[in-house]
Amino acid sequence: MSEELKQLRNQIDTIDEELLLLISKRAGLAQQIGKIKKSGIIYRPEREAQILTRMQEQNPGPISSKHIKQLFIEIMSVCRALERPMSVAYLGPSGTFSEDAALKRFGNAISTLACDSIDEVFRAVESDSANYGVVPVENSTEGAVGRTMDLLLQTSLIICGEIQLAIHQFLMAQQSGLSHIKKIYTHPQSFAQCHQWLKVNLPQISDIAFVTTASNAEAARQAAADAHAAAIASKRAAELFGLSICAENIEDDPKNTTRFLVIGKQLVDASGKDKTSLILSTSNHSGAIYKLLEPLARYGVSMSRLESRPSRAGLWQYVFFVDIEGHQQDQKVAAALVELRDKAAFLKILGSYPVT
Ligand SMILES: O=C(O)C(=O)C[C@]1(C(=O)O)C=C[C@@H](O)C=C1
């Protein structure tokens, strides 16, 4: 070993020891905070969002802000776990993008509960089998996830946060290369997202049998048991089922993103950069929705999403899912909400939470 290398490693050893002491000291403080929290609610999304923003703003480099964020998410994850272990339900099985989203938000020091359906995720949180749930709500190419919206309307759960996840698809099989592939297991949505790539890159495509699966992770599981098959799934699924990557990032739209919601029972305090989600309905006369939303414009509250969904209360009757900028405790948002409540036939505040 060269003298220079030895010296650099010695410096790293000293810093690691300092880091270890500092992280342990931080964890001790979190434990003290845990004891003070009489409400028993450990997870504070607004505080975590503030810490992540501050650390990224103060990041001196050379580490990227994205990686600084990841590091601090893991540090907070272990501190949180020391205060009290936390469980998060998600749309399983293990290896799905929903699991990726849950770990992206909460870090790895959580216990996860894989559910068979979106309904089951809601039920797990409602019955306290899990502290929080992570469910998909919209995809940049496929649009809204109707079941999640229906359950937000029907249940008393509220939104505690959102997670944006870039969806990268991988082609995986027992062995690398493309020429041996005779069958591809895939979830229909993933297939739709990679259609063009498959056509261009697999000359044998007309001889390939496509087999539909209920999830990406299930596709990977099936391919792991079939030497001539491949699967379209996430990188995590390849790791989980011991598959080789045949091709990476095969999605046709590189910006393909899914937005997930964190659902729970707790009201979240303001972080300084928040959004509020509402469900509204109005009578069916002309200009009704325009008149209903007018207070938002008057109080200068911007709307970032407006989506309609059948209300199931009557034929051609709709509810509107509206996201607005700001927290329900912000003065102008609170004032606009008072007027909306007056005008709307129905208003449900789904929650205020930090913007990501
Ligand atoms: O500040 C708190 O309330 C804490 O419990 C500490 C801490 C952290 O590690 O910084 C941990 C969990 C919370 O979600 C927020 C922050």
The ligand as an SDF file (V2000), in Angstrom:
LIG
                    3D

 16 16  0  0  0  0  0  0  0  0999 V2000
  -38.0050   16.0670   15.4860 O   0  0  0  0  0  0  0  0  0  0  0  0
  -38.6530   15.0770   15.8060 C   0  0  0  0  0  0  0  0  0  0  0  0
  -39.8500   15.1450   16.1020 O   0  0  0  0  0  0  0  0  0  0  0  0
  -38.0180   13.7480   15.8150 C   0  0  0  0  0  0  0  0  0  0  0  0
  -38.6280   12.8010   16.2560 O   0  0  0  0  0  0  0  0  0  0  0  0
  -36.6660   13.5850   15.2280 C   0  0  0  0  0  0  0  0  0  0  0  0
  -36.7170   13.1450   13.7790 C   0  0  0  0  0  0  0  0  0  0  0  0
  -35.2510   13.1880   13.2450 C   0  0  0  0  0  0  0  0  0  0  0  0
  -34.6250   12.1370   13.1910 O   0  0  0  0  0  0  0  0  0  0  0  0
  -34.7940   14.2960   12.9810 O   0  0  0  0  0  0  0  0  0  0  0  0
  -37.2660   11.7680   13.6880 C   0  0  0  0  0  0  0  0  0  0  0  0
  -38.5850   11.5240   13.3760 C   0  0  0  0  0  0  0  0  0  0  0  0
  -39.5110   12.5680   12.9710 C   0  0  0  0  0  0  0  0  0  0  0  0
  -40.2700   12.1640   11.8930 O   0  0  0  0  0  0  0  0  0  0  0  0
  -38.8460   13.8440   12.6950 C   0  0  0  0  0  0  0  0  0  0  0  0
  -37.5510   14.0750   12.9960 C   0  0  0  0  0  0  0  0  0  0  0  0
  1  2  2  0
  2  3  1  0
  2  4  1  0
  4  5  2  0
  4  6  1  0
  6  7  1  0
  7  8  1  0
  7 11  1  0
  7 16  1  0
  8  9  2  0
  8 10  1  0
 11 12  2  0
 12 13  1  0
 13 14  1  0
 13 15  1  0
 15 16  2  0
M  END
$$$$
